[in-house]
């Protein structure tokens, strides 16, 4: 089968239908978007096993799927050294890239070590895939249960943003795929295998550079008895206004066929996903503007103004200290004329020299934009990565509160202009000789963690369960799967209309 297209042999096999109780095995589990998909579909299942070594993702998985579950398993009675040695042998990670050293683990508080152990125990976590054996999956009674194993192995060495190391062997993070092969081979030798496999990764998994390894992987699965079906799916085709494109492969044990779900019209806009009230910390600050005005890197953004009609100096939407002490400019932004302030102009190598962004448009605010041109997604957001809101911005309008004139409050000044009220913290401030108090109509801010969660298809009720910092939430959402796509994929084997379950107007606050 080639990229989701059927051949004549596929038509000879009956479609796979799940008729038995599901036991879910999530390798590289993250916070469990696969489990959320089954939950949102209303399908009963068992959290059979997960494999996740990152302590923050383990915490999020426990928070979401095992809410309020706490039992004194005796970890508090163990010494700190015993707990540290236990976790060191399991191979936990704090940075998603490598296991923690024993010294690093011992620096954690005794209470934190107990919490990590609790979370691992509660979630049936096998932790480090390099140490997992086929027998650890405990696949039994396959005549009574449908075992679904998902594996969203690391994409860093495959993605365009990575270093192109590929997935040839286990020395690379993306090479963890071959640990999955080892585990399945061991299951095969034991005589019990998962009946359904679901792979997710970046489309580069089957690019020219990686095609040989991808074909090798498919061939090995066929040797083990699986039929493979793969296709690239984009989130905008499955209800979510995010341009996230990923490759999915369904592998079925036995002679079965699979049909990928059809796209649905995109009804939601990015603006529909945004929170009503957002803290000022997510907006570009006056301090950042001051830093930009003294920028000492290769280009002074304040010297670049888009023609006579422009009234705004060039600004960036995200800045960061560079190693040489300079400032990295991420995007050049221009306001429109005084008469028309309904859009911002993002510098871009088009015939006009810019792209226009307006209220509800997504913009790239990453530091990499110092070397690229601005990106604007109309009513959508570009792919959310592990930096989350640090790389994903949105154009928004200040709230309309009414009134005209000047008002002093709490030691600050608020200017009323054209029936709008603007706080003195408004970041994009424009002054002219004839109107010293003019303020632009639009602002750019980062996405909030909750908005990132929504844009991964997670309901508010589950987002709000996660007891992690903002930066950790950004990471786990950017490192996950679109839940609505998973719902659509599963529904093809469950005779469930996933669209009926995904009510776009009620989704985030339902139940």
Protein Blocks (a to p, Z undefined) as FASTA:
>chain_A
ZZhiacfklmmpccdddfbdcddddehklnolmmmmmmmnopacddfbacdfbfklmmmm
mmmmmghiacdehlmmpcfklmmmmmmmnopafklpaccdfklmmmpcfklmmmmmmmmm
mnopghiaklpcfklnopghkllpccdddddddfklmmmklnonojmbmkbmklmmmmmm
mmmmmmmmnopacfbdcddddfklmgmklmmmmmmmmmmmmmnopacddddddfklnopa
cfbdcddddddedjdddddddddddfbdfklmpcfbdcfklpccfklmmmmmmccbfbdf
klpcgbjkbcbdcddfbdcddfkopacdfbdcddddfklccbccdddddfnopacddehi
acdfbfklmmmccdddehiacdddfklmmmmccddddddebdaddddeehiacddeehia
cdfkbmbdcddfklmkbccfbdcddddfklmmmmnopafklmmmpccdfklmmmmmmmmc
cfklmmmmmmmmnopafklmmcfklmmmgZZ
